[in-house]
Each structure stands twice: as C-alpha cells, then as structure tokens.
Amino acid sequence: MSSSIVAREISVAFPIYENSHRSLKKAVLNLTTGGRIGQDAGRHAVVTALDTLSFSIHDGERVGLVGHNGSGKTTLLRTLSGVYAPVSGSLEMRGKVASLLDVSMGLDPDATGFENIYLRGILDGLKPATIRSKVDEIADFSELGEYLNLPVRTYSSGMMLRLAFAISTSVEADILIMDEWLSVGDADFSAKARKRLDVLVGNASILIVATHDPKLISRVCTRRIEMQHGRIVSDAPVEAEPADANDEI
C-alpha cells in the first residue's frame, strides 16, 4: 500500500481557560507570533494555531515547511504525528509514521538507558519482541557502554541525546516527520548520525521537515510549503541543486 497524507480543511485550536493577566499576556503573545484569538461557546479565549488547511502529500515527496516562528509549522508537524487532534476537518494518514520532533521527549530520568529503550519502543508502538531485536544495535550505536545500566538522570545532555537519537532513528518508517535537521554530539558521532539520518530519510516514502535553512530545502526537498498565521500561503515544487561534497546534510 502506498503512503499518503490527505488533509481536508483541518483546524487546530487551543482554549485558554484562565482569566488571569498572565493568560491574557500569553494570548496576546500567541497572536503576535502566529495564532489568532477567538472565543469558544463558553466564551473562553481560543488561539487558532491551524486554520482550515487542505493539502495532500504522496509517495516520493520531500516537503519542506517554512515560515516565521509561530506560523504553525511545529503545530502542523505535531498534528501529523498524532500529538494534536484537529478540532474540525479530516486527516487521513496512510503508512507508518516516525516523528523526530523532540528526540529526548519521553525519556524517564529515573529509568536506566536499557529500560528507556523499551519504554520509548512501546511509545512508538513496537512489540516487545521487536524492541528486543533492536536493543543491541541501539546500544552499539549510542556508544554509551556500561552507562546504559545507570539511570538517565546521571547522563550529561550529550549522552542523553545520543541515547534518544539512537532509539528514535531505529524505527523504520513510511512517513518521516522532523522539526529541523538533527545535529547530535561531537564531530565523530555527528558524522555517524548524519549517515544514519540519510539512510532513514532515503528509506522513507514521505519526508516532512520544518526548517529555516533554504539550502536544506534546495538540497533535500522536492516541494516547499510556506505558512503564515496558521495558514498555507504558498505551495510549490523545488528545483533541486547539485549536492556539494563539502555540505553537511
């Protein structure tokens, strides 16, 4: 079965229930950075983050999302990942989805590295037998050795990112969703991580990546979607540029 994403007039909105000065300030900030303020039936303030978006993405497409901070890019990625549900419209996703929005999200600081491999695998919808088959490979890639037997709270931030990246990129996916291109660890590990990411992207049927880097769009994407204030303002094909041997993807 081919992979696809079809969105028909989807909207995502966040009600603000507090009536404090602080919540009003947040609402005003959301307005200035992209969201639109309205009211729900209970007359609570509502910030509309995505406003009746319609689009379709099919096998082989590499889509770059661009727009100012607060334009709705990350909200759209989280909606496609299943974190947010549209309040209206319909969204059809065909294919296994892997999300690399926040690779460290979901790690339990009190659990060991090995235990977190299982916890994240379960969150990603993997069966225990599948996780067991990946443990050695994830451990080897992370290069954390005996630290995997220790609680994650004892890790440095770099070690935590290594573990999270190794786990997140071990899942094969038809649809790969990313918020910015990942850079992990020191030079040697980053080079290894880039190669792994290249393979993951190459094997995915569909890639959607939000980025502020126009060179990345030209190098990787076949299509560019620009967002402003929760709406799509342009959707056009990308002319691919020849890859520079010195460029890092």
TIFIVO-144649 format. One record per residue: residue number from 1; residue in one letter; x, y, z of N, C-alpha, C in turn. Coordinates in steps of 0.05 Angstrom, whole numbers, always signed. Atoms other than C-alpha are relative to their C-alpha. Example, Ala and Ser with C-alpha at 12.3 -4.5 7.8 and 13.67 -1.06 7.14 Angstrom:
2
[1; a; [+18; -24; +0]; [+246; -90; +156]; [+18; +24; +0]] [2; s; [-16; -24; -1]; [+273; -21; +143]; [-15; +22; +14]] 
//
This chain:
249
[1; m; [+17; -24; +0]; [+0; +0; +0]; [+18; +25; +0]] [2; s; [-15; -24; +2]; [+27; +68; -19]; [-6; +18; +24]] [3; s; [+3; -18; -23]; [+38; +121; +34]; [-12; +27; -10]] [4; s; [+11; -25; +8]; [-1; +186; +33]; [-10; +15; +25]] [5; i; [+12; -17; -20]; [-26; +244; +75]; [-20; +18; -15]] [6; v; [+21; -17; +12]; [-92; +279; +58]; [-13; +15; +22]] [7; a; [+13; -17; -20]; [-115; +338; +99]; [-22; +16; -14]] [8; r; [+22; -15; +11]; [-183; +370; +86]; [-10; +20; +21]] [9; e; [+9; -22; -17]; [-195; +437; +120]; [+3; -6; +30]] [10; i; [-5; +6; -28]; [-163; +416; +185]; [+6; +26; +16]] [11; s; [-6; -22; -18]; [-161; +466; +243]; [+8; -11; +27]] [12; v; [-9; +7; -27]; [-126; +462; +310]; [-2; +25; +17]] [13; a; [+4; -23; -17]; [-145; +509; +367]; [+5; -8; +29]] [14; f; [-6; +5; -28]; [-125; +516; +439]; [-15; +20; +17]] [15; p; [+15; -18; -18]; [-174; +544; +490]; [+17; +9; +24]] [16; i; [-14; -10; -24]; [-147; +588; +547]; [-21; +4; +21]] [17; y; [+21; +0; -21]; [-187; +576; +610]; [+5; +19; +22]] [18; e; [-6; -19; -21]; [-151; +621; +659]; [-9; +28; -8]] [19; n; [+7; -27; +5]; [-175; +692; +666]; [+20; +20; +11]] [20; s; [-20; -17; -13]; [-112; +719; +696]; [+14; +18; -20]] [21; h; [-16; -18; +16]; [-69; +775; +670]; [+22; -16; -15]] [22; r; [-21; +16; +12]; [-15; +723; +656]; [-11; -15; -25]] [23; s; [+10; +14; +23]; [-60; +682; +610]; [-7; +19; -23]] [24; l; [+5; -19; +21]; [-82; +745; +573]; [+26; +8; -14]] [25; k; [-26; -6; +12]; [-9; +762; +562]; [+8; -22; -19]] [26; k; [-7; +23; +17]; [+2; +692; +534]; [-17; +2; -26]] [27; a; [+17; -2; +23]; [-57; +702; +488]; [+9; +21; -20]] [28; v; [-9; -22; +17]; [-31; +768; +462]; [+26; -8; -14]] [29; l; [-25; +9; +12]; [+38; +737; +451]; [-5; -20; -22]] [30; n; [+7; +19; +21]; [+6; +680; +412]; [-10; +14; -25]] [31; l; [+10; -15; +22]; [-29; +730; +369]; [+23; +12; -16]] [32; t; [-22; -13; +14]; [+35; +767; +353]; [+19; -19; -14]] [33; t; [-19; +19; +12]; [+73; +704; +336]; [-14; -20; -18]] [34; g; [+12; +18; +20]; [+21; +669; +294]; [-28; -8; +5]] [35; g; [+27; +10; -5]; [-42; +646; +329]; [-21; +22; -2]] [36; r; [+21; -19; +0]; [-109; +680; +321]; [-18; -4; +24]] [37; i; [+16; +2; -24]; [-152; +695; +382]; [-30; +2; -7]] [38; g; [+29; -2; +3]; [-226; +680; +383]; [-13; -9; +26]] [39; q; [+14; +10; -24]; [-278; +652; +433]; [-15; -25; -7]] [40; d; [+16; +24; +4]; [-309; +583; +441]; [-28; +5; +11]] [41; a; [+28; -3; -8]; [-382; +570; +460]; [-2; +9; +29]] [42; g; [+0; -9; -28]; [-364; +581; +533]; [+13; +26; +5]] [43; r; [-12; -26; -1]; [-334; +648; +517]; [+28; +0; +12]] [44; h; [-28; +1; -7]; [-264; +625; +533]; [+17; +9; -24]] [45; a; [-18; -8; +22]; [-207; +655; +493]; [+11; -25; -14]] [46; v; [-10; +23; +15]; [-185; +607; +438]; [+21; +10; -20]] [47; v; [-21; -6; +19]; [-120; +611; +399]; [-1; -21; -23]] [48; t; [+1; +18; +23]; [-127; +581; +329]; [+28; -2; -12]] [49; a; [-28; +4; +9]; [-59; +552; +311]; [+1; -9; -29]] [50; l; [+2; +8; +28]; [-80; +519; +245]; [-28; +6; -9]] [51; d; [+26; -11; +9]; [-136; +549; +204]; [-8; -12; -27]] [52; t; [+11; +13; +24]; [-172; +504; +153]; [+21; -6; -21]] [53; l; [-21; +8; +19]; [-111; +473; +120]; [-9; -23; -17]] [54; s; [+6; +22; +19]; [-121; +429; +58]; [+25; -5; -17]] [55; f; [-23; +7; +16]; [-64; +392; +24]; [+1; -30; -2]] [56; s; [-5; +29; +2]; [-42; +323; +1]; [+29; -5; -7]] [57; i; [-28; +7; +4]; [+26; +290; +2]; [+2; -29; -7]] [58; h; [+1; +27; +9]; [+43; +226; -34]; [+29; -12; -1]] [59; d; [-25; +14; +1]; [+98; +174; -43]; [+22; +15; -16]] [60; g; [-22; -12; +14]; [+166; +202; -61]; [+4; +30; +5]] [61; e; [-2; -29; -5]; [+153; +273; -38]; [+16; +6; +25]] [62; r; [-17; -10; -21]; [+202; +310; +6]; [-9; +29; +4]] [63; v; [+13; -26; -3]; [+165; +370; +35]; [+15; +17; +22]] [64; g; [-12; -19; -19]; [+200; +430; +69]; [-21; +20; +8]] [65; l; [+18; -20; -11]; [+157; +472; +115]; [+16; +25; +9]] [66; v; [-14; -25; -8]; [+179; +545; +122]; [-21; +20; +10]] [67; g; [+17; -21; -11]; [+152; +606; +157]; [+12; +11; +25]] [68; h; [-11; -12; -24]; [+165; +653; +215]; [-6; -16; +25]] [69; n; [+6; +14; -26]; [+167; +628; +287]; [-29; +7; +8]] [70; g; [+28; -3; -7]; [+95; +617; +308]; [-19; -1; -24]] [71; s; [+17; +1; +24]; [+70; +608; +236]; [-18; -25; +0]] [72; g; [+16; +25; -1]; [+42; +539; +253]; [+15; -25; -9]] [73; k; [-15; +23; +10]; [+97; +494; +227]; [+1; -23; +20]] [74; t; [-3; +21; -20]; [+110; +456; +291]; [-27; -12; +8]] [75; t; [+26; +9; -6]; [+36; +452; +307]; [-10; -20; -22]] [76; l; [+8; +18; +22]; [+24; +421; +238]; [+15; -27; +2]] [77; l; [-16; +24; -3]; [+81; +371; +249]; [-11; -17; +23]] [78; r; [+11; +15; -23]; [+52; +351; +317]; [-27; -11; -6]] [79; t; [+25; +11; +8]; [-16; +343; +286]; [+3; -24; -18]] [80; l; [-5; +22; +18]; [+11; +298; +232]; [+12; -24; +16]] [81; s; [-12; +21; -17]; [+48; +259; +287]; [-20; -12; +19]] [82; g; [+21; +11; -18]; [-17; +248; +326]; [+1; +12; +28]] [83; v; [-1; -12; -27]; [+2; +293; +385]; [-25; +18; +4]] [84; y; [+24; -16; -1]; [-55; +342; +369]; [-21; -12; -19]] [85; a; [+22; +9; +18]; [-123; +324; +340]; [-14; +25; -11]] [86; p; [+15; -23; +11]; [-158; +372; +292]; [-27; +3; +13]] [87; v; [+26; -5; -11]; [-219; +406; +321]; [-22; +0; -22]] [88; s; [+18; +2; +23]; [-250; +405; +251]; [+15; -9; -24]] [89; g; [-13; +10; +24]; [-236; +377; +183]; [+7; -29; +3]] [90; s; [-7; +29; -1]; [-208; +308; +167]; [+29; -3; -8]] [91; l; [-28; +6; +6]; [-137; +280; +165]; [+3; -30; -4]] [92; e; [-4; +28; +6]; [-120; +214; +132]; [+30; -5; -4]] [93; m; [-28; +7; +1]; [-51; +184; +143]; [+2; -30; -7]] [94; r; [-5; +28; +8]; [-30; +120; +106]; [+29; -6; +1]] [95; g; [-28; +6; -3]; [+35; +89; +126]; [+9; +3; +29]] [96; k; [-11; -2; -27]; [+77; +81; +190]; [+14; +26; +3]] [97; v; [-11; -27; -5]; [+96; +148; +219]; [+22; -1; +21]] [98; a; [-21; -4; -20]; [+162; +164; +255]; [+4; +29; +3]] [99; s; [-2; -29; -6]; [+168; +231; +289]; [+26; +6; +14]] [100; l; [-25; -9; -12]; [+235; +264; +304]; [-3; +30; +9]] [101; l; [+5; -28; -8]; [+205; +328; +334]; [+17; +7; +24]] [102; d; [-16; -5; -24]; [+238; +323; +402]; [+10; -27; +9]] [103; v; [-10; +27; -4]; [+282; +262; +406]; [+3; -8; +29]] [104; s; [-3; +7; -28]; [+292; +267; +481]; [-27; -1; +15]] [105; m; [+26; +1; -12]; [+217; +271; +495]; [-7; -28; +7]] [106; g; [+9; +26; -8]; [+191; +212; +534]; [+21; -17; +15]] [107; l; [-20; +15; -15]; [+257; +191; +567]; [-7; +3; +30]] [108; d; [+5; +0; -28]; [+246; +172; +640]; [+27; +3; +15]] [109; p; [-26; -5; -12]; [+304; +203; +681]; [+7; -21; +21]] [110; d; [-6; +20; -21]; [+297; +150; +736]; [+4; -28; -10]] [111; a; [-4; +26; +12]; [+299; +91; +688]; [+28; -1; -12]] [112; t; [-27; +4; +12]; [+364; +62; +661]; [-2; +5; -30]] [113; g; [-1; -3; +29]; [+386; +71; +589]; [-14; -24; -13]] [114; f; [+12; +24; +12]; [+365; -1; +573]; [-31; +1; +4]] [115; e; [+28; -1; -5]; [+297; +9; +606]; [-14; +21; -18]] [116; n; [+11; -21; +17]; [+286; +73; +566]; [-2; -9; -29]] [117; i; [+3; +11; +27]; [+299; +35; +502]; [-27; -14; -3]] [118; y; [+26; +14; +0]; [+239; -9; +519]; [-23; +20; +2]] [119; l; [+22; -19; -4]; [+196; +49; +543]; [-6; +16; -25]] [120; r; [+4; -15; +25]; [+208; +90; +480]; [-10; -17; -22]] [121; g; [+10; +18; +21]; [+197; +30; +436]; [-29; -5; +3]] [122; i; [+28; +4; -4]; [+130; +17; +468]; [-16; +25; -8]] [123; l; [+13; -24; +8]; [+111; +90; +459]; [-2; +3; -30]] [124; d; [-1; -2; +29]; [+130; +84; +386]; [-17; -22; -13]] [125; g; [+19; +21; +10]; [+81; +25; +380]; [+13; -26; -7]] [126; l; [-14; +25; +6]; [+133; -31; +376]; [-8; -21; +20]] [127; k; [+5; +23; -18]; [+121; -100; +404]; [+25; -7; +15]] [128; p; [-24; +7; -16]; [+168; -125; +459]; [+20; -16; -15]] [129; a; [-19; +17; +15]; [+198; -177; +413]; [+16; +17; -20]] [130; t; [-14; -18; +19]; [+214; -123; +361]; [+21; +17; +14]] [131; i; [-19; -16; -15]; [+246; -80; +414]; [+24; -16; +8]] [132; r; [-23; +17; -8]; [+289; -138; +439]; [+19; -4; -23]] [133; s; [-17; +4; +23]; [+314; -148; +369]; [+17; +24; -8]] [134; k; [-14; -24; +6]; [+338; -76; +366]; [+18; +10; +22]] [135; v; [-15; -10; -23]; [+369; -68; +435]; [+30; +1; -5]] [136; d; [-29; +0; +4]; [+440; -89; +416]; [+9; +21; -20]] [137; e; [-7; -20; +21]; [+441; -46; +354]; [-2; +28; +11]] [138; i; [+3; -27; -12]; [+415; +15; +392]; [+23; +5; +20]] [139; a; [-21; -3; -19]; [+465; +3; +448]; [+27; +6; -13]] [140; d; [-26; -3; +15]; [+524; -3; +399]; [+1; +28; -12]] [141; f; [+0; -26; +14]; [+503; +60; +361]; [+4; +22; +20]] [142; s; [-2; -22; -20]; [+496; +102; +424]; [+28; +3; +12]] [143; e; [-27; +0; -11]; [+567; +84; +446]; [+1; +7; +30]] [144; l; [+2; -7; -28]; [+545; +91; +519]; [+10; -22; +18]] [145; g; [-12; +22; -15]; [+571; +23; +542]; [-15; -5; +26]] [146; e; [+11; +7; -26]; [+561; +10; +616]; [-19; +21; +11]] [147; y; [+19; -21; -9]; [+524; +76; +625]; [-29; -8; -5]] [148; l; [+27; +8; +6]; [+463; +42; +596]; [-13; -15; +24]] [149; n; [+11; +13; -24]; [+456; +6; +662]; [-6; +20; +23]] [150; l; [+4; -21; -20]; [+452; +72; +700]; [-25; +17; -7]] [151; p; [+23; -17; +6]; [+392; +119; +708]; [+8; +23; -18]] [152; v; [-5; -20; +20]; [+387; +170; +653]; [+6; +27; +13]] [153; r; [-5; -25; -14]; [+388; +227; +705]; [+30; +4; +5]] [154; t; [-29; -3; -4]; [+463; +212; +713]; [+14; +7; -25]] [155; y; [-13; -5; +26]; [+476; +226; +639]; [+5; +30; -3]] [156; s; [-2; -27; +10]; [+503; +290; +610]; [-21; +5; -21]] [157; s; [+20; -6; +21]; [+458; +326; +560]; [+8; -13; -26]] [158; g; [-9; +13; +24]; [+502; +299; +504]; [-5; -30; -1]] [159; m; [+5; +29; -2]; [+496; +227; +528]; [-30; -6; -3]] [160; m; [+29; +4; +3]; [+421; +235; +534]; [-9; +2; -29]] [161; l; [+7; -3; +29]; [+416; +260; +462]; [+10; -24; -16]] [162; r; [-10; +23; +14]; [+459; +202; +438]; [-20; -24; +3]] [163; l; [+19; +22; -4]; [+412; +152; +470]; [-27; +5; -14]] [164; a; [+26; -6; +12]; [+349; +187; +447]; [+1; -2; -31]] [165; f; [-3; +1; +30]; [+375; +194; +375]; [+2; -29; -9]] [166; a; [-3; +28; +8]; [+396; +121; +373]; [-27; -15; +1]] [167; i; [+27; +13; -2]; [+326; +99; +396]; [-18; +10; -22]] [168; s; [+20; -12; +18]; [+286; +147; +353]; [+6; -8; -29]] [169; t; [-6; +6; +28]; [+323; +131; +288]; [+3; -30; -5]] [170; s; [-1; +29; +5]; [+320; +55; +298]; [-26; -10; -11]] [171; v; [+26; +8; +10]; [+247; +54; +275]; [-2; +6; -29]] [172; e; [+5; -4; +29]; [+234; +43; +201]; [-27; +13; -3]] [173; a; [+25; -15; +4]; [+180; +90; +175]; [-6; +5; -29]] [174; d; [+8; -8; +27]; [+140; +104; +113]; [-1; +31; -1]] [175; i; [+3; -29; -1]; [+127; +176; +135]; [+18; +11; +22]] [176; l; [-19; -11; -20]; [+184; +214; +170]; [-5; +29; +4]] [177; i; [+7; -28; -6]; [+168; +279; +206]; [+21; +11; +18]] [178; m; [-22; -12; -15]; [+223; +325; +231]; [-4; +30; +3]] [179; d; [-1; -29; -5]; [+229; +394; +262]; [+29; +8; +1]] [180; e; [-28; -7; +4]; [+296; +420; +238]; [+16; -26; -4]] [181; w; [-18; +22; +4]; [+353; +375; +217]; [+17; -5; +25]] [182; l; [-12; +6; -26]; [+384; +339; +276]; [+31; +2; -1]] [183; s; [-29; +0; -4]; [+455; +351; +300]; [+6; -10; +28]] [184; v; [-3; +13; -25]; [+479; +306; +355]; [+29; -6; +7]] [185; g; [-26; +9; -11]; [+542; +300; +397]; [+24; +13; -13]] [186; d; [-26; -10; +10]; [+615; +311; +379]; [+3; -6; -30]] [187; a; [-4; +2; +29]; [+644; +312; +309]; [-2; -29; -10]] [188; d; [+1; +27; +9]; [+654; +237; +303]; [-28; -12; +1]] [189; f; [+26; +11; -2]; [+586; +218; +329]; [-20; +15; -19]] [190; s; [+18; -14; +18]; [+552; +273; +288]; [+3; -10; -29]] [191; a; [-4; +11; +27]; [+583; +245; +225]; [-14; -27; -3]] [192; k; [+14; +25; +0]; [+556; +176; +242]; [-30; +4; +0]] [193; a; [+29; -6; -2]; [+488; +206; +260]; [-10; +10; -27]] [194; r; [+9; -11; +26]; [+485; +243; +193]; [-4; -23; -20]] [195; k; [+3; +22; +18]; [+496; +178; +155]; [-25; -16; +7]] [196; r; [+24; +15; -8]; [+442; +143; +195]; [-25; +15; -8]] [197; l; [+23; -16; +7]; [+394; +200; +184]; [-4; -1; -31]] [198; d; [+2; +2; +29]; [+409; +198; +109]; [-14; -25; -9]] [199; v; [+12; +25; +7]; [+391; +125; +107]; [-30; +0; +7]] [200; l; [+28; -1; -9]; [+327; +136; +147]; [-17; +17; -19]] [201; v; [+15; -17; +18]; [+306; +193; +101]; [-3; -13; -27]] [202; g; [+1; +14; +26]; [+324; +153; +39]; [-20; -22; -1]] [203; n; [+19; +23; +0]; [+282; +94; +60]; [-29; +9; +4]] [204; a; [+27; -9; -5]; [+221; +136; +79]; [-14; +7; -27]] [205; s; [+15; -7; +24]; [+167; +144; +27]; [-6; +29; -1]] [206; i; [+7; -29; -2]; [+149; +214; +51]; [+17; +12; +22]] [207; l; [-15; -15; -21]; [+192; +265; +88]; [-14; +28; +2]] [208; i; [+10; -27; -6]; [+164; +328; +121]; [+19; +12; +20]] [209; v; [-19; -12; -19]; [+215; +374; +153]; [-5; +31; +1]] [210; a; [+2; -29; -4]; [+206; +444; +182]; [+28; +11; +4]] [211; t; [-27; -11; -2]; [+268; +487; +174]; [+0; +30; -8]] [212; h; [-5; -28; +8]; [+294; +558; +168]; [+24; +1; -20]] [213; d; [-24; +1; +17]; [+351; +535; +122]; [-8; -4; -29]] [214; p; [+8; +3; +29]; [+338; +550; +48]; [+18; -20; -15]] [215; k; [-18; +19; +14]; [+399; +509; +28]; [-9; -29; +5]] [216; l; [+10; +26; -5]; [+370; +448; +62]; [-25; -6; -17]] [217; i; [+24; +3; +17]; [+304; +458; +25]; [+9; -7; -28]] [218; s; [-10; +5; +28]; [+342; +461; -42]; [+13; -27; -3]] [219; r; [-16; +24; +2]; [+385; +402; -25]; [-16; -26; +4]] [220; v; [+14; +24; -8]; [+334; +354; +4]; [-28; -2; -10]] [221; c; [+29; +1; +5]; [+263; +374; -14]; [-8; +2; -29]] [222; t; [+12; -2; +26]; [+220; +367; -75]; [-23; +20; -1]] [223; r; [+23; -18; -2]; [+166; +414; -50]; [+3; +18; +24]] [224; r; [-3; -20; -22]; [+163; +477; -7]; [-27; +12; +7]] [225; i; [+25; -11; -9]; [+103; +497; +34]; [+6; +22; +20]] [226; e; [-4; -23; -18]; [+103; +566; +67]; [-25; +5; +16]] [227; m; [+22; -5; -17]; [+59; +580; +127]; [+2; +28; +13]] [228; q; [+2; -25; -15]; [+36; +646; +159]; [-25; -1; +16]] [229; h; [+23; -2; -17]; [-10; +653; +218]; [-19; -23; -2]] [230; g; [+16; +24; +0]; [-33; +581; +215]; [-13; -7; -27]] [231; r; [+11; +6; +26]; [-49; +582; +141]; [+23; -5; -20]] [232; i; [-19; +4; +22]; [-13; +558; +78]; [-3; +23; -20]] [233; v; [+1; -23; +18]; [+6; +618; +35]; [+13; -7; -27]] [234; s; [-11; +9; +26]; [+46; +581; -19]; [+8; -29; +2]] [235; d; [-6; +29; +2]; [+58; +510; -41]; [+11; -5; -29]] [236; a; [-12; +1; +27]; [+107; +500; -99]; [+23; -21; +0]] [237; p; [-23; +19; +3]; [+158; +449; -126]; [+27; +14; +4]] [238; v; [-27; -10; -5]; [+232; +458; -110]; [+18; -11; -22]] [239; e; [-20; +8; +19]; [+286; +458; -162]; [+24; -10; +16]] [240; a; [-22; +12; -15]; [+339; +411; -133]; [+26; +11; -10]] [241; e; [-27; -8; +6]; [+410; +437; -130]; [+19; -23; +3]] [242; p; [-19; +21; -3]; [+470; +392; -140]; [+13; +1; +28]] [243; a; [-11; +1; -27]; [+497; +369; -73]; [+30; +6; -1]] [244; d; [-28; -7; -3]; [+563; +400; -52]; [+13; -20; +18]] [245; a; [-14; +20; -16]; [+613; +349; -27]; [+7; +10; +27]] [246; n; [-7; -11; -26]; [+630; +397; +29]; [-24; +7; +18]] [247; d; [+24; -6; -15]; [+558; +407; +51]; [-6; -22; +20]] [248; e; [+9; +20; -19]; [+533; +372; +113]; [-30; +0; +0]] [249; i; [+29; +2; +1]; [+463; +346; +109]; [-11; -7; +27]] 
//
